């Protein structure tokens, strides 16, 4: 009798074992256990949320699906300190992400600069000539029928572009004594004019006497421009004495570029068909 009772209890234990569910009763017991554990996890998640924990912090402690966690916590009301903590965590996370993206972009720019140096290699005189024509086409004063005697005037705020154009003028054999500069500065930065002047003299490697005139432009206090702080140094204009013929030649070279590249670029200059 004692042996039978011992066998019966062993059989019941094995029948309701979660690791060995041979009968319906053990499956029901396993379902009850799972429901209980989910309820326990839900209550723990709610407590953590009320402490101001983020979803990521809660999921690190309670490994459930994010959709399940969202369903559990959708009706949880937070006190002001907990809301402030979550807001701060979101802002900190956004700032970390922004810094990481910014650093990645800076690294990418440096890599492109390095590869660009290798890819461009040495620039021939002809290539520099074509570059200068394109730059002047974009940023220089043009010859028009109503004003056919305009000399060379090239303006930009990028000192690198100015140096490239000056290099071409040097290659053309134009002496430094024929080149002079005008500086344009926003009126709101008038107090810094000498600093800007020194900056351009240093960047371009020119003599102080070559910057002959300074003009002030009225500033717009509602401007959306980003170069109004440390990156702003005004705009420089190159002017070349006795250069009307060279300006006309540049116009001819521009026409040559357009004509050489095909009819689709010259179509706008053709007369309209009646």
C-alpha positions as CSV (number, residue, x, y, z in Angstrom):
1,X,0.0,0.0,0.0
2,X,2.8,2.4,0.9
3,X,4.5,1.5,-2.4
4,X,1.4,2.3,-4.4
5,X,0.9,5.7,-2.6
6,X,4.5,6.6,-3.4
7,X,4.0,5.6,-7.1
8,X,0.8,7.7,-7.3
9,X,2.4,10.9,-6.1
10,X,5.4,10.4,-8.4
11,X,3.0,10.0,-11.3
12,X,1.0,13.1,-10.4
13,X,4.2,15.2,-10.1
14,X,5.5,14.0,-13.4
15,X,2.1,14.6,-15.0
16,X,2.0,18.3,-13.9
17,X,5.7,19.0,-14.6
18,X,6.1,22.0,-16.9
19,X,9.0,20.2,-18.6
20,X,6.9,17.0,-19.2
21,X,3.3,17.9,-20.1
22,X,1.7,14.6,-21.2
23,X,-1.9,15.3,-20.1
24,X,-4.4,18.1,-20.3
25,X,-4.1,19.1,-16.7
26,X,-0.4,19.9,-17.0
27,X,-1.1,22.1,-20.1
28,X,-3.6,24.1,-18.1
29,X,-1.1,24.5,-15.2
30,X,1.5,25.7,-17.7
31,X,-0.9,28.3,-19.1
32,X,-1.8,29.5,-15.6
33,X,1.9,29.8,-14.8
34,X,2.6,31.8,-18.0
35,X,-0.3,34.1,-17.2
36,X,0.9,34.7,-13.7
37,X,4.4,35.5,-14.9
38,X,3.1,37.9,-17.5
39,X,1.0,39.6,-14.8
40,X,4.0,39.9,-12.5
41,X,6.1,41.3,-15.4
42,X,3.4,43.8,-16.2
43,X,3.2,45.1,-12.6
44,X,7.0,45.4,-12.5
45,X,7.0,47.3,-15.8
46,X,4.3,49.7,-14.5
47,X,6.3,50.4,-11.4
48,X,9.4,51.1,-13.4
49,X,7.5,53.4,-15.7
50,X,6.1,55.4,-12.8
51,X,9.7,55.9,-11.6
52,X,10.4,57.7,-14.9
53,X,12.2,54.8,-16.7
54,X,12.3,54.8,-20.5
55,X,11.0,51.9,-22.6
56,X,14.6,50.9,-23.4
57,X,15.5,50.9,-19.7
58,X,12.4,48.8,-18.9
59,X,13.0,46.3,-21.7
60,X,16.6,45.8,-20.4
61,X,15.0,44.4,-17.2
62,X,11.9,42.8,-18.6
63,X,12.5,41.0,-22.0
64,X,9.1,41.3,-23.7
65,X,8.1,42.6,-27.1
66,X,8.0,46.4,-27.3
67,X,4.4,46.3,-28.6
68,X,3.5,44.3,-25.5
69,X,5.2,46.8,-23.2
70,X,3.4,49.7,-25.1
71,X,0.1,48.0,-24.5
72,X,0.8,47.6,-20.8
73,X,1.9,51.2,-20.2
74,X,-0.5,53.1,-22.5
75,X,-2.7,54.1,-19.5
76,X,0.1,54.8,-17.0
77,X,0.0,58.4,-15.8
78,X,3.3,60.0,-14.8
79,X,4.0,62.7,-12.2
80,X,5.9,65.9,-13.2
81,X,9.3,64.8,-12.0
82,X,9.1,61.5,-14.0
83,X,7.9,63.5,-17.1
84,X,10.8,65.8,-16.7
85,X,13.2,62.9,-16.5
86,X,11.9,61.3,-19.6
87,X,12.0,64.6,-21.5
88,X,15.6,65.1,-20.4
89,X,16.5,61.5,-21.5
90,X,15.0,62.1,-24.9
91,X,16.8,65.4,-25.4
92,X,20.1,63.9,-24.3
93,X,19.6,61.0,-26.6
94,X,18.8,63.3,-29.5
95,X,21.9,65.4,-28.7
96,X,24.1,62.3,-28.7
97,X,22.7,61.2,-32.0
98,X,23.2,64.7,-33.5
99,X,26.8,64.9,-32.3
100,X,27.5,61.4,-33.6
101,X,26.1,62.3,-37.0
102,X,28.0,65.6,-37.0
103,X,31.3,63.8,-36.3
104,X,30.6,61.3,-39.0
105,X,30.0,64.0,-41.5
106,X,33.2,65.8,-40.5
107,X,35.1,62.6,-40.9
108,X,33.5,62.0,-44.3
109,X,34.4,65.5,-45.5
110,X,38.0,64.9,-44.4
111,X,38.1,61.6,-46.3
112,X,36.7,63.2,-49.4
113,X,39.2,66.0,-49.2
114,X,42.0,63.5,-49.0
115,X,40.7,61.4,-51.9
116,X,39.9,64.5,-53.9
117,X,43.5,65.6,-53.7
118,X,44.6,62.3,-55.1
119,X,41.9,62.2,-57.8
120,X,42.5,65.7,-59.1
121,X,46.3,65.5,-59.1
122,X,48.2,68.2,-61.0
123,X,46.2,70.8,-62.8
124,X,47.5,71.9,-66.2
125,X,47.5,75.4,-67.5
126,X,44.6,74.6,-69.9
127,X,42.6,73.1,-67.1
128,X,43.1,76.2,-64.9
129,X,42.1,78.3,-67.9
130,X,38.8,76.4,-68.2
131,X,38.2,76.5,-64.5
132,X,38.7,80.3,-64.5
133,X,36.3,80.8,-67.4
134,X,33.6,78.8,-65.6
135,X,34.2,80.7,-62.4
136,X,34.0,84.1,-64.2
137,X,30.9,83.0,-66.1
138,X,29.3,82.4,-62.7
139,X,30.7,85.2,-60.6
140,X,32.2,87.8,-62.9
141,X,30.8,91.0,-64.6
142,X,29.6,90.4,-68.1
143,X,29.9,92.3,-71.4
144,X,26.5,93.3,-72.9
145,X,25.5,95.1,-76.0
146,X,24.5,98.1,-74.0
147,X,27.7,98.0,-72.0
148,X,30.5,96.6,-74.1
149,X,33.3,98.3,-72.2
150,X,33.1,96.6,-68.9
151,X,36.4,95.5,-67.4
152,X,37.2,92.4,-65.3
153,X,35.3,92.4,-62.0
154,X,35.1,89.1,-60.0
155,X,33.4,89.0,-56.6
156,X,33.0,86.3,-54.0
157,X,33.2,85.8,-50.2
158,X,35.1,82.5,-50.6
159,X,38.8,83.3,-50.3
160,X,39.7,80.0,-52.0
161,X,37.8,80.9,-55.1
162,X,39.4,84.4,-55.2
163,X,42.9,82.8,-54.9
164,X,42.1,80.4,-57.8
165,X,41.1,83.3,-60.1
166,X,44.1,85.4,-59.0
167,X,46.3,82.4,-59.9
168,X,44.8,82.4,-63.4
169,X,45.4,86.2,-63.8
170,X,49.0,85.6,-62.8
171,X,49.3,82.9,-65.4
172,X,47.9,85.3,-68.0
173,X,50.8,87.6,-67.2
174,X,48.7,90.4,-65.5
175,X,51.0,92.2,-63.1
176,X,49.9,92.7,-59.4
177,X,50.1,96.5,-60.0
178,X,47.1,96.2,-62.4
179,X,45.0,94.3,-59.8
180,X,43.2,96.0,-57.0
181,X,40.4,95.1,-54.6
182,X,37.2,96.4,-53.1
183,X,35.8,95.1,-49.8
184,X,32.1,95.0,-49.1
185,X,31.0,94.6,-45.5
186,X,27.5,94.6,-43.8
187,X,26.9,97.9,-42.1
188,X,26.1,96.1,-38.8
189,X,29.8,94.9,-38.8
190,X,31.3,98.3,-39.5
191,X,33.3,98.2,-36.2
192,X,35.2,95.1,-37.4
193,X,36.3,96.6,-40.7
194,X,40.0,96.7,-39.9
195,X,39.9,93.1,-38.8
196,X,38.2,92.0,-42.0
197,X,40.7,94.0,-44.0
198,X,43.7,92.3,-42.3
199,X,42.1,88.9,-42.8
200,X,41.8,89.4,-46.6
201,X,45.3,90.8,-46.9
202,X,46.6,87.7,-45.1
203,X,44.4,85.2,-47.0
204,X,45.2,86.6,-50.5
205,X,48.8,87.5,-49.8
206,X,48.4,91.0,-51.2
207,X,49.7,94.4,-50.1
208,X,47.5,96.7,-47.9
209,X,47.5,99.3,-50.7
210,X,45.7,97.0,-53.1
211,X,42.5,97.1,-51.1
212,X,41.6,100.6,-52.4
213,X,37.9,101.0,-51.3
214,X,35.6,99.7,-48.7
215,X,31.8,99.7,-49.1
216,X,29.1,99.1,-46.4
217,X,26.0,97.2,-47.2
218,X,22.8,97.7,-45.2
219,X,22.2,94.6,-43.1
220,X,18.9,92.8,-42.7
221,X,18.2,92.0,-39.0
222,X,15.8,89.3,-40.0
223,X,18.3,87.5,-42.2
224,X,18.4,83.7,-42.3
225,X,22.0,83.7,-43.4
226,X,24.4,81.5,-41.4
227,X,27.7,83.4,-42.2
228,X,27.0,86.4,-39.9
229,X,29.3,85.3,-37.0
230,X,32.9,84.0,-37.0
231,X,32.8,82.7,-40.6
232,X,31.9,86.1,-42.0
233,X,34.6,88.3,-43.4
234,X,32.8,90.3,-46.0
235,X,32.9,90.0,-49.8
236,X,35.9,90.9,-51.9
237,X,35.8,92.2,-55.5
238,X,38.8,91.9,-57.9
239,X,39.1,94.6,-60.4
240,X,41.7,94.7,-63.2
241,X,42.9,97.8,-65.0
242,X,42.6,98.0,-68.8
243,X,40.8,94.7,-69.0
244,X,37.8,95.3,-71.3
245,X,39.4,93.3,-74.1
246,X,40.1,90.3,-71.7
247,X,36.5,90.4,-70.6
248,X,35.3,90.2,-74.2
249,X,37.6,87.3,-74.8
250,X,36.2,85.5,-71.7
251,X,32.7,86.0,-73.2
252,X,34.0,84.4,-76.4
253,X,35.5,81.4,-74.5
254,X,32.1,80.9,-72.7
255,X,30.4,80.9,-76.1
256,X,33.0,78.3,-77.3
257,X,32.3,76.1,-74.3
258,X,28.5,76.2,-74.9
259,X,28.8,75.7,-78.7
260,X,31.3,72.8,-78.3
261,X,29.0,70.9,-75.9
262,X,26.2,70.7,-78.5
263,X,22.9,72.1,-79.8
264,X,21.0,71.5,-76.6
265,X,23.0,74.3,-74.9
266,X,22.7,76.7,-77.8
267,X,19.0,76.2,-78.6
268,X,18.0,79.2,-76.5
269,X,19.9,81.5,-78.7
270,X,18.3,80.4,-81.9
271,X,15.4,82.5,-83.4
272,X,11.9,81.2,-82.7
273,X,10.2,79.6,-85.7
274,X,7.2,81.6,-86.9
